[in-house]
Amino acid sequence: MPRRVAIISTGQTKHRAKRRDVNVRELITEAVTRALEEADIRMKDIDAVVIGNMEPFEGFLFPELWAVEGWGGYLKPSVKFNTGGTVGTTTAIAAYYYVASGIYDVVLAIGFEKQSEGHTQTAITTVGDPIWERAIMAGAVGNFAVMASTYIHDSGVTEEQAAKVAVKARRNACNNEYAHLQMPDITVEDVLKSRMLAYPVKLLDMCPQSDGACAVVFAEESRAKQLAPRPAWIKAVATAHEQQYMGDSPKRLAAMRSQVAASRRAYAYAGITNPRKELDVAEIYEVASFAELAMYENLGFCERGEGGKLIDAGVTEMTGELPVNPSGGVLSTNPIGATALIRVAEAALQVMGKAGKRQIDGVRTALATGYGGNAWTDVMILSRDL
Amino acid sequence: MDEWVVHQRIKIPFMYTAGRALTRFLEGLARGEIWATRCASCGRVYLPPLNFCGRCWRGIDRWCQLPPLGELISYTIIQRPLPEHPDRSPLILGLIRLDGADTNLVHLIGDVDPSEVERVTRVRAVWRDERPASILAISHFAPLT
């Protein structure tokens, strides 16, 4: 029987396109220091550390060794994860496993990326099958656009509906002091008129590349109650992966099998039968505006083909029935190795009532997701109730 | 059946931010100075400098200039340097503990025949005439005679 586990604190850096003021080690320290201060604990109180990063993006192997003085790993039990966009949720779920297993009581999870130092799109090219796909495909946008194009065809969502997601994200980000892209005056027309990258994906439909780090502290029940006035209890975790041939991609946005499988498994663990009613807020890994609409469907917030109507009805706005990404989401902030951990941190902040200007009133249950590679999904459900 | 392989070459440019502590270190090297930091808690002197002691988990703001002199702790002779190495063959890589430091630097050992390096105990930094803001502002370390 796993032990009960809660998130007791979080810390983030100021996420920016370029953090030239700090190196990777200093960037991580900024997030970790905030997380420890928030819980009023010291590094000696941390029993183990899990750390996540996509090292091909910055081009150094073992950054966790080079940066060890900056994240508290010195001679501590620790392990690194490197699972694509899901790095952050994989790291969070690993921290959960560590504590739930009874082996460690307090575990620090860290995610970081300094995208400005490498060339992410080129590194992502190595995701493709080396024999079959790399001769044709490169980067993330084109592959993603094929999926978005198919989604438009199958579901009838419009570019305007997707643009509304992009607007929501950048406006919500204005309430988040850590967010990278804050655009208070952005309009649907701005998104539609922004530079076409690959139909139907335009510049403002796409997530940015950011430098940033995030840290989250997990604790077992007695320590959590002692250290946090209102911990965010973890009710469910689930992961699902599937095959990676890009040629099998087109349907994946509209019916991402891994996302459907992982979310249904997590809902079952958490006893959730109607996610739209029973979740109070969601922080999802929406790599682009179109993805968020498809994810509404995959995550069961609405029926198949209804994603566009959900944004039209304002259901996922800050004032809606199920606000999605009050933080501004990935569309506003994307330091890849930290991005999914930020989803977890933001969901936890909502449950803990610490989300500041982006706080949704009365959050009891929150969803966080990660999306990696082409079709990896991680899901975590957090609750105010033990 | 033929065995097929697919050849690929992917070019990725990188660029690394020095950060707060190493910026000061690099600026010092360009002036011909070696600056380290000292943790006020454990007393450890970091070279290259850190502005945060991960062992004590506290910031470091004490700077100290070290002399360009130290001890050759260990070495090896690289008989076949890789393209990424400086183009000298054979190449002597030394582990150097500067006087006053608690950490070691890796640098080239020069002005000595590889067959003689075993006798070397004390070394000094040999600065380049044109000093870049880089560890290569020091050309190599030479035996102190």
HADDOCK unambig.tbl for C-alpha pairs under 7 A between the chains (distance, minus, plus):
assign (segid A and resid 20 and name CA) (segid B and resid 17 and name CA) 5.92 0.50 0.50
assign (segid A and resid 21 and name CA) (segid B and resid 19 and name CA) 5.87 0.50 0.50
assign (segid A and resid 21 and name CA) (segid B and resid 20 and name CA) 6.61 0.50 0.50
assign (segid A and resid 22 and name CA) (segid B and resid 17 and name CA) 6.69 0.50 0.50
assign (segid A and resid 22 and name CA) (segid B and resid 19 and name CA) 4.14 0.50 0.50
assign (segid A and resid 22 and name CA) (segid B and resid 20 and name CA) 5.93 0.50 0.50
assign (segid A and resid 23 and name CA) (segid B and resid 17 and name CA) 5.10 0.50 0.50
assign (segid A and resid 23 and name CA) (segid B and resid 18 and name CA) 5.63 0.50 0.50
assign (segid A and resid 23 and name CA) (segid B and resid 19 and name CA) 4.27 0.50 0.50
assign (segid A and resid 43 and name CA) (segid B and resid 57 and name CA) 6.56 0.50 0.50
assign (segid A and resid 58 and name CA) (segid B and resid 14 and name CA) 6.84 0.50 0.50
assign (segid A and resid 59 and name CA) (segid B and resid 14 and name CA) 6.93 0.50 0.50
assign (segid A and resid 69 and name CA) (segid B and resid 53 and name CA) 6.15 0.50 0.50
assign (segid A and resid 69 and name CA) (segid B and resid 54 and name CA) 3.87 0.50 0.50
assign (segid A and resid 69 and name CA) (segid B and resid 55 and name CA) 6.88 0.50 0.50
assign (segid A and resid 70 and name CA) (segid B and resid 52 and name CA) 6.74 0.50 0.50
assign (segid A and resid 70 and name CA) (segid B and resid 54 and name CA) 5.63 0.50 0.50
assign (segid A and resid 71 and name CA) (segid B and resid 54 and name CA) 6.97 0.50 0.50
assign (segid A and resid 72 and name CA) (segid B and resid 54 and name CA) 5.54 0.50 0.50
assign (segid A and resid 74 and name CA) (segid B and resid 54 and name CA) 6.76 0.50 0.50
assign (segid A and resid 74 and name CA) (segid B and resid 55 and name CA) 6.49 0.50 0.50
assign (segid A and resid 117 and name CA) (segid B and resid 14 and name CA) 5.51 0.50 0.50
assign (segid A and resid 117 and name CA) (segid B and resid 15 and name CA) 4.72 0.50 0.50
assign (segid A and resid 117 and name CA) (segid B and resid 16 and name CA) 5.50 0.50 0.50
assign (segid A and resid 118 and name CA) (segid B and resid 13 and name CA) 6.21 0.50 0.50
assign (segid A and resid 118 and name CA) (segid B and resid 14 and name CA) 4.52 0.50 0.50
assign (segid A and resid 118 and name CA) (segid B and resid 15 and name CA) 6.35 0.50 0.50
assign (segid A and resid 119 and name CA) (segid B and resid 12 and name CA) 6.08 0.50 0.50
assign (segid A and resid 119 and name CA) (segid B and resid 13 and name CA) 6.57 0.50 0.50
assign (segid A and resid 122 and name CA) (segid B and resid 12 and name CA) 6.59 0.50 0.50
assign (segid A and resid 131 and name CA) (segid B and resid 6 and name CA) 6.27 0.50 0.50
